Amino acid sequence: MTFVEFFDKDAVENICACLAHKPDKVIFLGADKKKMERHIVRYKKIFEERNIDIDFAVPRSVTKNNIQTMVNILTQIVEENDDCVFGLTGGEDLHLVAMGIVYERYKDTKNIQMHRFNLKNNTIVDCDMDGKTILEETLPSLTVQENIRIYGGDVIYEYEKAGTTYQWEYTEDFVSDINTMWEICRETPRKWNTHIGIFAKAETLKKELDPLLCTKVKMEDLKEQMDVTGVTLSTLKSLARKLYFEGLILEHKIDEEEFFVTYKDEQVKRCLTKAGQVLEMKMSILLMNAKDKKGNLIYNDVVNGVYIDWDGKIHENSDIPDTANEIDVLAMRGTIPIFISCKNGKVSIDELFKLNSVAEQFGGQYAQKILLAPGLYKNELPQYEYLFQRAEDMHIRVIDSIRHDLNELSDEKIIKLFNNLWNL
């Protein structure tokens, strides 16, 4: 079986059919042959990693406005290949018109099938109206890493480059710890952030040879940051006592002379030494376990702290900087990516532009965008009205503590706000 795909700038439209059904050969048609060849290299890698052998033929170059040339090329493909399946998900309007002309010529003599994917609701449309579709078993889906790769980037992990994507182990014990930290954090998200900032500062000051889970520094080295952020010794002690009581830190000694903490394990330490990490982890866990009314998981992949390198290459030469962004949470619903920015504190308008830029680059028209901001105060509404309006104009959904009291929302209600994206 040969698939013929009209090449589109939204990469997912080019391979959704191959994800749903394994063809023998794929022929791309488009205006830019070199661009199609670059994309084919990415697509091959994804299918090879899935152990799917597909012959990607040399792409055919077609003009955008010459319908006769398009008809001639489609006619040649139909004559040279048996059992052609044409994907109408992407492509220029005139190309699709040409396809209609060719189909009418050969519908009684050749086995031509046409289909179109509606990726927003994950359905397939039978365009030749013979009652058959190419769908074999399941609807197409991509992992977070595959989605980034088809758009030319890559997810970089800590084992490749320090300070990038960390691979968490979501054990039952760790999930319980996240839920505990979230309950403390959600009481006053901004206060949590400023206090965790002190824990993070202490971590940067510890001696390199000290044990991994133990942090011991002089309190005077933390005083400047405490003064600037308004953290007092008594409130820092209070948080440490809560964490100790919940078993998240095993030892602590915080006084005028010393800051000393022993963390439960490495993953808990990561959550307690990066402001906002707990919020990201909680949202990740909620999305991983979110189900529809039939009991099916809504999201097929969820990754926290996704470090995206735009060209998919790590440049060892310091003279060539890496263009990269970190997305707090990135989830996949089938082939649709959801880019989520989590902010415990104040939110600047720049955050919207950053989120929008990355989502457009690695999700195109299909990308969903959410800004989760539980650290805003109701009396700040006037200063955030512009941000809310700008977010709406940029099709970014904002879940905030001004219009939605997150402290009073259950896990189920938070997920319901996310599911409004899909009208579930």
ChimeraX attribute file (.defattr): number of C-alpha atoms within 10 A of each C-alpha:
attribute: neighborCount
match mode: 1-to-1
recipient: residues
	/A:1	13
	/A:2	22
	/A:3	24
	/A:4	23
	/A:5	24
	/A:6	23
	/A:7	28
	/A:8	18
	/A:9	14
	/A:10	19
	/A:11	20
	/A:12	25
	/A:13	23
	/A:14	26
	/A:15	20
	/A:16	21
	/A:17	27
	/A:18	22
	/A:19	20
	/A:20	17
	/A:21	17
	/A:22	19
	/A:23	20
	/A:24	14
	/A:25	17
	/A:26	24
	/A:27	18
	/A:28	22
	/A:29	24
	/A:30	22
	/A:31	18
	/A:32	14
	/A:33	17
	/A:34	12
	/A:35	13
	/A:36	21
	/A:37	16
	/A:38	11
	/A:39	18
	/A:40	21
	/A:41	13
	/A:42	16
	/A:43	21
	/A:44	17
	/A:45	15
	/A:46	18
	/A:47	17
	/A:48	11
	/A:49	9
	/A:50	9
	/A:51	9
	/A:52	16
	/A:53	14
	/A:54	17
	/A:55	13
	/A:56	19
	/A:57	13
	/A:58	14
	/A:59	22
	/A:60	18
	/A:61	16
	/A:62	18
	/A:63	16
	/A:64	15
	/A:65	12
	/A:66	12
	/A:67	18
	/A:68	12
	/A:69	15
	/A:70	24
	/A:71	19
	/A:72	12
	/A:73	18
	/A:74	22
	/A:75	18
	/A:76	11
	/A:77	16
	/A:78	20
	/A:79	12
	/A:80	9
	/A:81	14
	/A:82	13
	/A:83	13
	/A:84	22
	/A:85	22
	/A:86	25
	/A:87	26
	/A:88	24
	/A:89	24
	/A:90	20
	/A:91	21
	/A:92	16
	/A:93	12
	/A:94	15
	/A:95	25
	/A:96	20
	/A:97	14
	/A:98	20
	/A:99	19
	/A:100	14
	/A:101	14
	/A:102	19
	/A:103	21
	/A:104	9
	/A:105	11
	/A:106	14
	/A:107	12
	/A:108	9
	/A:109	7
	/A:110	15
	/A:111	14
	/A:112	17
	/A:113	21
	/A:114	24
	/A:115	21
	/A:116	20
	/A:117	20
	/A:118	12
	/A:119	20
	/A:120	14
	/A:121	12
	/A:122	14
	/A:123	12
	/A:124	18
	/A:125	17
	/A:126	15
	/A:127	16
	/A:128	17
	/A:129	11
	/A:130	9
	/A:131	8
	/A:132	13
	/A:133	18
	/A:134	18
	/A:135	17
	/A:136	10
	/A:137	8
	/A:138	9
	/A:139	18
	/A:140	21
	/A:141	22
	/A:142	21
	/A:143	20
	/A:144	23
	/A:145	19
	/A:146	20
	/A:147	23
	/A:148	21
	/A:149	24
	/A:150	25
	/A:151	22
	/A:152	20
	/A:153	22
	/A:154	24
	/A:155	21
	/A:156	22
	/A:157	17
	/A:158	12
	/A:159	11
	/A:160	10
	/A:161	11
	/A:162	10
	/A:163	11
	/A:164	20
	/A:165	21
	/A:166	18
	/A:167	14
	/A:168	12
	/A:169	9
	/A:170	13
	/A:171	9
	/A:172	8
	/A:173	8
	/A:174	15
	/A:175	15
	/A:176	12
	/A:177	19
	/A:178	22
	/A:179	16
	/A:180	17
	/A:181	23
	/A:182	20
	/A:183	13
	/A:184	15
	/A:185	21
	/A:186	19
	/A:187	14
	/A:188	16
	/A:189	22
	/A:190	21
	/A:191	19
	/A:192	23
	/A:193	24
	/A:194	22
	/A:195	23
	/A:196	22
	/A:197	21
	/A:198	22
	/A:199	23
	/A:200	18
	/A:201	17
	/A:202	21
	/A:203	21
	/A:204	12
	/A:205	14
	/A:206	16
	/A:207	11
	/A:208	9
	/A:209	6
	/A:210	10
	/A:211	11
	/A:212	14
	/A:213	16
	/A:214	19
	/A:215	20
	/A:216	20
	/A:217	20
	/A:218	17
	/A:219	18
	/A:220	13
	/A:221	15
	/A:222	17
	/A:223	16
	/A:224	11
	/A:225	15
	/A:226	19
	/A:227	10
	/A:228	9
	/A:229	15
	/A:230	13
	/A:231	17
	/A:232	13
	/A:233	14
	/A:234	11
	/A:235	13
	/A:236	19
	/A:237	16
	/A:238	13
	/A:239	15
	/A:240	21
	/A:241	18
	/A:242	14
	/A:243	21
	/A:244	18
	/A:245	11
	/A:246	13
	/A:247	14
	/A:248	22
	/A:249	22
	/A:250	16
	/A:251	16
	/A:252	20
	/A:253	14
	/A:254	20
	/A:255	14
	/A:256	10
	/A:257	12
	/A:258	16
	/A:259	22
	/A:260	18
	/A:261	22
	/A:262	19
	/A:263	22
	/A:264	18
	/A:265	15
	/A:266	11
	/A:267	17
	/A:268	18
	/A:269	20
	/A:270	15
	/A:271	20
	/A:272	25
	/A:273	21
	/A:274	17
	/A:275	24
	/A:276	23
	/A:277	22
	/A:278	29
	/A:279	24
	/A:280	25
	/A:281	25
	/A:282	20
	/A:283	21
	/A:284	22
	/A:285	17
	/A:286	15
	/A:287	25
	/A:288	17
	/A:289	14
	/A:290	19
	/A:291	16
	/A:292	11
	/A:293	8
	/A:294	6
	/A:295	8
	/A:296	11
	/A:297	15
	/A:298	20
	/A:299	22
	/A:300	18
	/A:301	20
	/A:302	22
	/A:303	24
	/A:304	23
	/A:305	22
	/A:306	24
	/A:307	20
	/A:308	25
	/A:309	21
	/A:310	21
	/A:311	14
	/A:312	18
	/A:313	14
	/A:314	16
	/A:315	11
	/A:316	10
	/A:317	8
	/A:318	7
	/A:319	7
	/A:320	9
	/A:321	10
	/A:322	17
	/A:323	14
	/A:324	18
	/A:325	17
	/A:326	19
	/A:327	22
	/A:328	23
	/A:329	21
	/A:330	24
	/A:331	24
	/A:332	24
	/A:333	23
	/A:334	20
	/A:335	27
	/A:336	25
	/A:337	26
	/A:338	23
	/A:339	25
	/A:340	25
	/A:341	22
	/A:342	23
	/A:343	25
	/A:344	27
	/A:345	20
	/A:346	13
	/A:347	17
	/A:348	11
	/A:349	13
	/A:350	10
	/A:351	15
	/A:352	21
	/A:353	14
	/A:354	14
	/A:355	22
	/A:356	20
	/A:357	14
	/A:358	20
	/A:359	22
	/A:360	16
	/A:361	16
	/A:362	25
	/A:363	24
	/A:364	18
	/A:365	13
	/A:366	18
	/A:367	20
	/A:368	22
	/A:369	26
	/A:370	22
	/A:371	20
	/A:372	21
	/A:373	22
	/A:374	24
	/A:375	25
	/A:376	22
	/A:377	16
	/A:378	14
	/A:379	9
	/A:380	11
	/A:381	14
	/A:382	9
	/A:383	9
	/A:384	19
	/A:385	11
	/A:386	12
	/A:387	19
	/A:388	19
	/A:389	12
	/A:390	15
	/A:391	21
	/A:392	12
	/A:393	10
	/A:394	14
	/A:395	14
	/A:396	20
	/A:397	20
	/A:398	21
	/A:399	20
	/A:400	20
	/A:401	18
	/A:402	17
	/A:403	12
	/A:404	16
	/A:405	14
	/A:406	19
	/A:407	14
	/A:408	11
	/A:409	11
	/A:410	10
	/A:411	13
	/A:412	11
	/A:413	12
	/A:414	16
	/A:415	17
	/A:416	14
	/A:417	15
	/A:418	19
	/A:419	16
	/A:420	10
	/A:421	13
	/A:422	10
	/A:423	9
	/A:424	12
